[in-house]
Amino acid sequence: MIVPLEWDSAHFGFPVARIEPGEISLPDLEADLVAARKAGVRLACCSRPDDAPLDEAVLARHGGRTLTASLLFAKRLDEGRQRVPAGMTVERVSVASEALRRLAPECGRYSRFRLDPEIPREAFVSLYETWLQRSVAGEIAEQVLSVGASGSPDLGLVTVVRPDPATGRIGLIGVRQGARGKGLGRALVAAAEAAMEVGGATRTEVSTHLENDAARRLFASFGYEPGVPQRQYHFWLEPAS
């Protein structure tokens, strides 16, 4: 099934769609890609289990690129809880500072949008800046938190999303370059979980990338359990003749 992505299309300036579900057969996937091309789709995205990669011939026929693999971690909220480390401050963000706007693209350094060379750097940066701005405005997140240390504010950020009343989800999460390895990521996860608990959530989840070893270790230390990695693919479809 071809699902048009209206917001993505408006942002990038060309038609973008997603192929669902990711587990469809290869003949059905190729049929959808052919139909998407005829419909004028420029970029078709799909994900499939990482242990069942797409055949290189399929990729070659449809302008496909193999990108990052996403990994959904989940747990009960009352498991593995930790406190914000001493000496760190957490604030709820009502207006995105210039420092946080610069930090937003760092949250996507492993994302398919940064890794795909067909997507201009400025389009990737603008995507994450907009994601932050919409989160602060309450359009796509319940709240945004920033963390600082030793008198330096806005060293890290995390967005808290509520997909349903019982679930809290960590959306964007990132720490400024030069401030990593000092416990700020741990402070962000602890603060996000505390906010979820206040909001009544009983379970929590977060998506990261298989290649992001530091994030995977961080979430595991809080008791999160990983699901099945999903490899991301982009298909750049040539206009139908």
N, C-alpha and C positions, 0 to 999 in steps of 0.2 A: 504494500500500500504506500502511495506517495502522499506525504503530509507536507503541504506548503508551510514555510516558516516566514510569516509576514514580517515580524520584527527584524529577523536576520536579513531578509531581503532588503528592507528599507535601509538598514545600517550599512550593508556592504554595497548597495547600489546595483544588485543583480539578483535574479530569482534563486532562492535557496530552498531546498526541501530535504526532508528526512525520509528514509526508507524504513518502514516498519512491517512486521517485527524483525529484529536482527537475525533470528534463527530460521528465516525462510530458506527454502532450497535455492541452490545456485541458479537453476533455470528461472525460478520466479524472481530472484534478485535481478538477473540480467533483463528479464522482461520489464520489470519496473524501471530499470535504468534506461532502457530504450524508450519507454513511454515518457519518462521524465524529460529526456532529451527532446522528444517531439513536442512536449508541452512548453519548451523554452527554458527549462531549469538549467542554470549554469553550474551550480554546486549542489550535489546530492551527498548527504551524509548518512552513514549507517554504522552500527556497532555489532560485533559478533564475538562469541566466546573466544578468548585468546588461545585456547587449545584447539581451535578449529579455524585456522587462518584461511583467508581467501586465496585461491589459486592465482599465481602470478599472471597466468594467461587472461583471467577475468579482469584483473586490474589493468592489464595492457590494453584490452579491448575497449575499456570505458574511461581511460584517463585517471585510473585510481591511484591513490597514495595510501600507504600504511602509516598510521601515526601512533600516538600514544595509546596506552591501555588504561582505562579508568577502573577503579576498584572501590566498591561501596563497603564501608565499615559500619557496623551497627552494634548496639548493646542496650541493656537496661540502664536507665540513667543513674540508678543508685549503685551501680557496680563501678569499682575503680575510680571513684571520685577523688579529686585532689584539690588542694587549696592554691590560690594564687601565691606564688613565692613572695617572701618578705622583701620589702623595698621596691615593689612594683605597684604602679597605680593603674587602675582601670576606670575609664570614663565612657559614658554613653555619648555617642556622637549625634549632635543635632545639625551641625553644619560641617561638611567635609573641608578640612584645612588643605592648604596647598601641599603639605607634607603627605597627607593621606591620599590625595589625588595622584601624587607621584608614586606612591606605594602601590596603588591599585593594580597596575600591570604586573608587578612582581608576584601577585597572587596567581597569575596565569603563566608563569615561566615554564611549566611543563604542559601547557594546554595545547590542544590540536590547532588552535588559532595562531599560536606563536610558532609552532613547529612547521606548519604548512608554508612553504616558500611562495606559494601563489597568493597568499594574503599579505598585503602591504603592512609594514610595521606600524604605520600610523593608524590603520584600520583596527589592528589588534589593540593598540594602546587606547584608542577611543572607545573600543568595546568595553574594556575593563573600567575605564573612568566612568562611563555611562552606567555600568553595573553598580559601581559604588554609589553614584549619585541617586539612582533609583532606589537603592537599598536605604540610604539615609532618609529619603523622602517617604519611606514606608510602602512603596509600591510593590516591591518584590522581597522584602525582608521585614521581620518584626522589629529588629533593632540592629544597630551597628555599635560595636565596642572598640575602643582603642586602648592600647597599653603603652606605658612609658616606664622609665627607670632613671633614677639618679638625676631628677630634674629635667630629663629629656622626654617631652611628650610625643605621642604619635609615632612610636617606633614599630608598632604592629597594629593590625586591624583584623576583626573577625565579624562576619555577619551571621545573625541568627534568624533562621527561617522556620516557619511552622506549617508544614504541609498538611497536618491534621492536628486536632486538639491534643492527642496523646504523644505526638512526635515533635522533637526539636531537631533541626538539621543545621549543621555548620555549613555555610555557603562559602563566601570568600574568606580566605585566611592567609596572612602573609606577614613577614617580618622584614624590615628594611635591611638592605645589604650593609654589612659592617656591624650590624647588631645581632646577627644570628649566632647561635651557640651559647647564648647567655640566659636561657630559660624563658624567653619572651613567648615562644610558641606554647610552652606549657602553661604560661599565664593566660594566654588567649583561650585555650581549650577549657581550662578551669573556669574562667569567667563566663564563657558561653554556656557551659553546663549549668552553672549557678543561675543564670538568667532563664534558662529553659525550665529549671525546677520551680522557680518563682512563678513562671507562667503556667504551671500545672502539667508539664510533659512528664511522661514516665519512661520513654525510650528516646534514644538519640542516634543519629547517623551522620556520616560525613563521607563525601566522595573525594578520593585523591587519585594519584596516578601511580601505576606499577613502577615507574622509573624513579619516583620520588622516595628514595630510601629513608630520608630523614623524617618525612611526614608519616610514613608507614610505621616507623619505630615509635614516633611520638604517640600516635593513636593506639598502637598496641599497648603502650605503657599505661594507658587509661582504661584498658580492658576491652577495647573495641575488637570485634571479630570480623575478618575480611570475608567478602563474598567472592564470586567468580569474576576474575578480570575480564573486562570487555574491551576488545581492541577496536579502536576508532579508525574509520576509513573516510576519505574524501574522494569523490569522483567529480572531476572537472569535465563537464560534458560540452562537446563542441556543438555549435548551433546546427540544427537539422537543415540539410540542403534542400 
